[in-house]
């Protein structure tokens, strides 16, 4: 099969052991990001299968209509960026492994903790100062005895809670009604109110899956209740925050600082972007899952989907009705 892999920005996949699974297929890897539908269509016009790199590229009906040879889209995890109805209408099978059970994404949990430490000890400013010959600048905050508020009661948040407790922090929770009920049932401390959660936390870290019901779940009002010395952390998705709310909050100093790994527009390469350029923002370029270990785990699953499809026995089908009316390549 002609397999095209999109958005491998750092050209890392070819060096992974799991890449060997694609031996025998005609593989093209694209290392840049393209949003123009016509340019994408020209690139992918001969592709039998497209491998997606997380949610980096939107798969729309307009794009799919320009790809008559396409038979398979393979990825891992949720797929709000894929028009599944259009895939079904146009005979394109979507395969995606939806991890259930097992452990959390430790790569994302570890980055979250790194951002918490960077923010509370103001490490970026201290590093810039010493490298520029000015030695120390400012004073950070000790974690022990402070309070970490975790919004969202899932596997990643629980891993972050373990790190926090190892550093002597108190942990409080807020989540959906169902999430709060699970937290209470498991003996966790849930804040008495949403307002109190934001007001009483020295650090608030967001761990919620983005879906229609959670878009904009963190509002400007939520952030205004945070302390001037508090830190807001987001390694989940930018769309969980009400548009413009984080920039507005930083401008008024509540919270005093934010550390984020995700943005509304990605890749964000404009250094003059008002949020990215804000002096009280610490930023990383959506690297929560970007480790060799995590890539190997995720793309081993994805490449298994491609191999299974090529053998005529597809796995992890999201729209299996497409497989009931299969077409040969190039039909």
Phi, psi and omega per residue, in radians:
X1 nan 2.677 3.009
X2 -1.571 1.907 -3.042
X3 -1.930 2.177 3.090
X4 -1.965 2.299 3.121
X5 -1.935 2.161 -3.080
X6 -1.686 2.610 2.880
X7 1.113 0.570 3.023
X8 -1.462 1.307 -2.961
X9 -0.991 -0.618 -3.054
X10 -1.753 0.134 3.119
X11 0.912 0.899 -3.048
X12 -1.803 -0.459 -2.955
X13 -1.132 -0.612 -3.106
X14 -1.115 -0.345 3.141
X15 -1.622 -0.068 -3.134
X16 -1.376 2.523 3.074
X17 -0.982 -0.619 -3.084
X18 -1.200 -0.284 3.136
X19 -1.080 -0.413 3.119
X20 -1.076 -0.401 3.127
X21 -1.053 -0.432 -3.095
X22 -1.584 0.107 3.111
X23 -0.972 2.367 -3.136
X24 1.694 -0.234 3.072
X25 -1.759 2.726 3.111
X26 -1.535 1.768 -2.982
X27 -1.877 2.268 3.027
X28 -2.087 2.240 -3.135
X29 -1.987 2.208 3.113
X30 -1.769 2.201 -3.036
X31 -1.758 0.059 3.097
X32 -2.064 -3.109 -3.136
X33 -2.102 2.250 -3.135
X34 -2.219 2.317 3.103
X35 -1.879 -0.414 -3.125
X36 -1.094 2.127 -3.046
X37 -1.074 -0.716 -3.115
X38 -1.157 -0.694 3.109
X39 -1.160 -0.756 3.095
X40 -1.064 -0.765 -3.124
X41 -1.070 -0.691 3.118
X42 -1.150 -0.707 3.128
X43 -1.124 -0.671 -2.987
X44 -1.764 0.162 -2.973
X45 -1.070 -0.472 3.135
X46 -1.755 0.027 -3.037
X47 -1.259 2.302 2.958
X48 -1.496 -0.586 -3.120
X49 -2.405 2.482 3.075
X50 -2.113 2.263 3.065
X51 -1.776 2.217 -3.128
X52 -1.707 2.487 3.093
X53 -1.745 1.605 -3.084
X54 0.959 -2.299 -3.047
X55 -1.905 0.483 -3.006
X56 -1.236 -0.515 -3.135
X57 -2.131 2.351 3.077
X58 -1.425 2.252 3.090
X59 -1.825 1.798 -3.040
X60 -1.842 2.916 3.077
X61 -1.067 -0.719 3.141
X62 -1.023 -0.730 3.120
X63 -1.182 -0.820 -3.085
X64 -1.062 -0.626 -3.138
X65 -1.136 -0.345 3.140
X66 -1.643 0.074 -3.077
X67 -2.157 1.249 -3.063
X68 -1.161 -0.354 3.140
X69 -1.488 -0.261 -3.018
X70 -1.211 2.301 3.133
X71 -2.132 -0.413 -3.013
X72 -2.455 2.345 2.904
X73 -2.047 2.184 -3.071
X74 -2.107 2.349 3.136
X75 -2.792 -2.966 3.116
X76 -2.434 2.411 3.073
X77 1.634 -2.795 -3.082
X78 -1.247 2.880 -3.009
X79 -2.477 0.897 3.075
X80 -1.175 -0.255 -3.117
X81 -1.549 -0.021 -3.104
X82 -1.992 2.262 3.054
X83 -1.407 1.592 -3.059
X84 -1.128 -0.686 3.130
X85 -1.050 -0.739 3.110
X86 -1.155 -0.682 3.080
X87 -0.996 -0.818 -3.122
X88 -1.131 -0.798 -3.135
X89 -1.053 -0.606 -3.030
X90 -1.760 0.144 3.027
X91 1.338 0.510 3.123
X92 -1.861 2.151 3.139
X93 -1.440 2.258 3.031
X94 -1.797 2.177 3.062
X95 -2.066 2.307 3.139
X96 -2.679 2.179 3.071
X97 -1.390 2.190 3.108
X98 -1.797 1.696 -3.075
X99 -0.999 2.303 3.116
X100 -2.285 2.356 -3.121
X101 1.232 -2.864 3.141
X102 1.249 -2.898 -3.074
X103 -1.535 3.005 3.131
X104 -1.361 3.041 2.977
X105 -1.386 1.658 -3.067
X106 -1.183 -0.479 3.099
X107 -1.044 -0.774 3.135
X108 -1.194 -0.693 3.119
X109 -1.112 -0.707 -3.136
X110 -1.172 -0.706 3.101
X111 -1.130 -0.689 3.087
X112 -0.979 -0.814 -3.120
X113 -1.160 -0.656 3.097
X114 -1.069 -0.722 3.123
X115 -1.170 -0.638 3.082
X116 -1.074 -0.805 -3.138
X117 -1.168 -0.700 3.109
X118 -1.071 -0.752 -3.103
X119 -1.227 -0.772 -3.070
X120 -1.260 -0.548 3.104
X121 -1.728 0.051 3.111
X122 0.921 0.792 -3.024
X123 -1.130 -0.700 3.134
X124 -1.004 -0.753 3.140
X125 -1.173 -0.698 3.125
X126 -1.129 -0.696 3.134
X127 -1.169 -0.767 3.105
X128 -1.074 -0.689 -3.095
X129 -1.132 -0.832 -3.086
X130 -1.202 -0.610 3.132
X131 -1.240 -0.412 3.124
X132 -1.645 0.106 3.053
X133 1.497 0.322 -3.103
X134 -1.889 0.034 3.120
X135 1.047 -2.334 -3.011
X136 -1.338 2.668 3.046
X137 -2.559 2.181 3.093
X138 1.274 3.123 -3.123
X139 -2.340 2.266 -3.132
X140 -1.542 -2.971 -3.108
X141 -2.158 2.449 3.056
X142 -1.331 2.460 3.140
X143 -1.384 -0.688 -3.070
X144 -1.002 2.272 3.131
X145 1.530 -0.129 3.098
X146 -1.626 3.014 -3.003
X147 -1.983 2.228 3.056
X148 -1.799 2.139 3.046
X149 -1.733 2.113 -3.137
X150 -1.862 2.085 -3.138
X151 -1.739 1.927 -3.075
X152 1.965 2.210 -3.045
X153 -1.930 1.299 -3.138
X154 -2.219 -2.989 -3.021
X155 -1.135 -0.753 -3.124
X156 -1.140 -0.783 3.130
X157 -1.041 -0.685 3.135
X158 -1.138 -0.634 3.085
X159 -1.144 -0.734 3.100
X160 -1.095 -0.651 3.104
X161 -1.065 -0.657 3.101
X162 -1.088 -0.772 3.121
X163 -1.071 -0.771 -3.097
X164 -1.053 -0.772 -3.122
X165 -1.167 -0.595 3.084
X166 -1.127 -0.455 3.112
X167 -1.647 0.111 3.061
X168 1.435 0.384 3.112
X169 -1.585 2.623 2.933
X170 -1.424 2.545 -3.126
X171 -2.129 2.233 3.012
X172 -2.166 2.785 -3.009
X173 -2.212 2.652 2.865
X174 -2.550 2.607 -3.072
X175 -2.920 -2.922 2.977
X176 -1.130 2.949 3.124
X177 -1.030 -0.713 3.139
X178 -1.164 -0.721 3.123
X179 -1.127 -0.707 3.113
X180 -1.132 -0.648 3.117
X181 -1.117 -0.717 3.117
X182 -1.152 -0.711 3.129
X183 -1.077 -0.803 3.121
X184 -1.085 -0.727 -3.139
X185 -1.099 -0.472 -3.130
X186 -1.695 0.226 3.014
X187 1.427 0.295 3.133
X188 -1.504 2.820 3.138
X189 -1.643 2.003 3.111
X190 -1.771 2.351 -3.121
X191 -1.050 2.659 -3.102
X192 -1.233 -0.352 3.107
X193 -2.787 2.826 3.088
X194 -1.064 -0.778 3.140
X195 -1.058 -0.777 3.140
X196 -1.116 -0.635 3.126
X197 -0.986 -0.876 -3.122
X198 -1.247 -0.649 -3.057
X199 -1.269 -0.525 -2.997
X200 -1.767 0.008 -3.113
X201 -1.676 2.328 3.014
X202 -1.335 -0.538 3.065
X203 -2.355 2.339 2.987
X204 -2.030 2.187 3.129
X205 -2.098 2.295 -3.005
X206 -1.722 2.213 -3.117
X207 -2.456 1.354 -3.092
X208 -2.350 2.500 3.074
X209 -1.364 2.357 3.128
X210 -1.386 2.150 3.061
X211 -2.652 3.002 -3.073
X212 -0.906 -0.662 -3.095
X213 -1.335 -0.227 -3.118
X214 -1.948 -0.077 3.124
X215 -1.074 2.235 -3.125
X216 1.229 0.379 -3.066
X217 -1.139 -0.495 3.061
X218 -1.653 2.044 -3.029
X219 -1.773 2.923 3.061
X220 -1.045 -0.647 3.126
X221 -1.102 -0.706 3.087
X222 -0.977 -0.847 -3.053
X223 -1.188 -0.539 -3.140
X224 -1.167 -0.327 3.116
X225 -1.464 -0.127 3.136
X226 -1.325 2.701 -3.120
X227 -1.254 2.635 3.098
X228 -1.054 -0.470 3.130
X229 -1.659 0.137 -3.051
X230 -1.511 2.880 -3.133
X231 -2.125 2.309 3.058
X232 -1.899 2.289 -3.065
X233 -2.171 2.346 3.084
X234 -2.411 1.924 3.018
X235 -1.999 0.232 -3.104
X236 -1.625 -1.556 3.115
X237 -2.559 2.495 -3.136
X238 -1.147 -0.574 -3.092
X239 -1.146 -0.167 3.077
X240 -1.267 -0.298 -3.120
X241 -1.776 2.377 3.085
X242 -0.914 2.316 -3.082
X243 -0.906 2.260 3.094
X244 1.380 -0.134 -3.017
X245 -1.199 -0.674 -3.081
X246 -1.199 -0.763 3.109
X247 -1.071 -0.768 3.121
X248 -1.059 -0.733 -3.119
X249 -1.127 -0.743 3.130
X250 -1.147 -0.600 -3.139
X251 -1.155 -0.541 3.131
X252 -1.691 -0.037 3.031
X253 1.458 0.315 3.049
X254 -2.357 1.782 0.039
X255 -1.332 2.985 -3.133
X256 -1.304 -0.405 -3.054
X257 -2.662 2.664 3.049
X258 -2.368 2.612 3.072
X259 -2.317 2.012 -3.012
X260 -2.308 2.683 3.124
X261 -2.030 -0.028 -2.998
X262 -2.366 2.565 -3.085
X263 -2.376 2.787 3.119
X264 -1.106 -0.629 3.093
X265 -2.021 2.167 3.128
X266 -2.392 2.400 -0.036
X267 -1.264 2.480 3.110
X268 -1.741 1.911 -3.028
X269 -2.054 0.196 3.128
X270 -1.676 1.847 -3.096
X271 -1.157 -0.226 3.128
X272 -1.664 0.080 3.056
X273 -0.969 2.289 -3.015
X274 -1.000 -0.661 3.130
X275 -1.311 -0.854 -3.106
X276 -1.040 -0.643 -3.084
X277 -1.482 -0.042 -3.067
X278 -1.114 2.331 -3.084
X279 -1.136 -0.330 -3.131
X280 -1.799 0.328 3.094
X281 -1.947 2.268 2.937
X282 -1.797 2.296 -3.025
X283 -2.356 2.494 2.938
X284 -2.211 2.702 -2.980
X285 -1.560 1.119 3.111
X286 0.873 1.087 -3.111
X287 -2.006 0.306 -3.122
X288 -0.997 -0.592 -3.133
X289 -1.863 0.083 -3.007
X290 -1.557 1.416 2.969
X291 -2.387 2.721 3.123
X292 -1.003 -0.711 -3.086
X293 -1.122 -0.791 -3.104
X294 -1.209 -0.689 3.095
X295 -1.048 -0.780 -3.122
X296 -1.067 -0.761 -3.135
X297 -1.123 -0.812 -3.061
X298 -1.230 -0.802 -3.044
X299 -1.400 -0.326 2.965
X300 -1.078 -0.741 3.086
X301 -1.107 -0.782 -3.097
X302 -1.125 -0.808 -3.110
X303 -1.181 -0.529 3.026
X304 -1.075 -0.631 3.103
X305 -1.116 -0.744 3.140
X306 -1.109 -0.802 -3.128
X307 -1.108 -0.749 -3.137
X308 -1.103 -0.720 3.113
X309 -1.105 -0.758 -3.138
X310 -1.081 -0.497 3.130
X311 -1.516 -0.011 3.113
X312 1.459 0.292 -3.141
X313 -2.376 1.183 -3.052
X314 -1.067 2.635 -3.120
X315 -2.169 2.793 3.035
X316 0.944 0.791 -3.104
X317 -1.354 2.298 3.086
X318 -1.553 -0.640 3.107
X319 -2.158 1.227 -3.015
X320 -1.075 -0.317 3.124
X321 -1.064 -0.416 3.097
X322 -1.142 -0.635 -3.082
X323 -1.219 -0.361 3.117
X324 -1.294 -0.199 3.071
X325 -2.315 0.982 -3.048
X326 -1.135 2.672 3.078
X327 -2.176 2.658 3.117
X328 -1.378 2.735 -3.119
X329 -1.075 2.390 3.128
X330 1.392 0.083 -3.125
X331 -1.101 nan nan
